[in-house]
Amino acid sequence: MTDFFELTTEPIDIATVARRTAPPDCGATVTLDGYVRQFTKGRETLHLFYEAYEPMA
């Protein structure tokens, strides 16, 4: 298995990532999805903004 990383501004498809990173003799793959609450302190969450310092990613 080779290392895999990708910087993207597009949505991430977890199934595709799992297929690309799981070794052929793997019995299971575990992934983690995060979920965002609809309201925080009475204010609706309208969007998320993620940042990355690309030279260190």
C-alpha positions in Angstrom: 0.0 0.0 0.0 1.3 3.5 -0.8 0.6 6.6 1.1 -2.3 8.7 -0.1 -3.2 12.3 0.5 -5.1 14.9 -1.5 -6.0 18.5 -1.0 -9.4 19.4 -2.4 -12.0 22.0 -2.3 -14.6 19.5 -3.6 -16.8 17.2 -1.4 -15.0 14.1 -0.1 -16.5 10.7 -1.0 -15.7 8.5 2.0 -16.2 5.2 0.0 -13.7 6.3 -2.6 -11.1 7.2 0.1 -11.6 3.8 1.8 -11.1 1.9 -1.5 -7.9 3.8 -2.2 -6.4 3.4 1.2 -7.4 -0.1 2.3 -4.8 -2.8 1.7 -6.0 -5.9 -0.3 -5.8 -8.2 2.8 -7.7 -5.8 5.0 -10.6 -7.3 6.9 -12.3 -4.0 7.7 -12.1 -0.3 7.1 -13.1 2.3 9.7 -13.9 5.9 8.6 -15.2 8.9 10.6 -17.7 11.4 9.5 -18.4 14.6 11.4 -21.7 16.2 11.7 -22.6 19.8 12.4 -25.4 21.1 14.6 -28.1 23.1 12.8 -28.1 25.8 15.5 -25.4 27.2 17.8 -26.5 29.6 20.6 -29.8 30.3 18.7 -28.1 31.0 15.4 -28.5 28.8 12.4 -25.4 27.2 10.8 -25.5 28.4 7.2 -22.1 27.1 6.0 -18.7 25.9 7.2 -15.3 27.2 6.2 -12.2 25.1 6.4 -8.7 26.3 6.1 -5.4 24.5 5.5 -1.9 25.7 5.4 -1.1 23.9 2.2 2.8 23.9 2.5 2.4 21.8 5.8 -0.5 19.6 4.6 
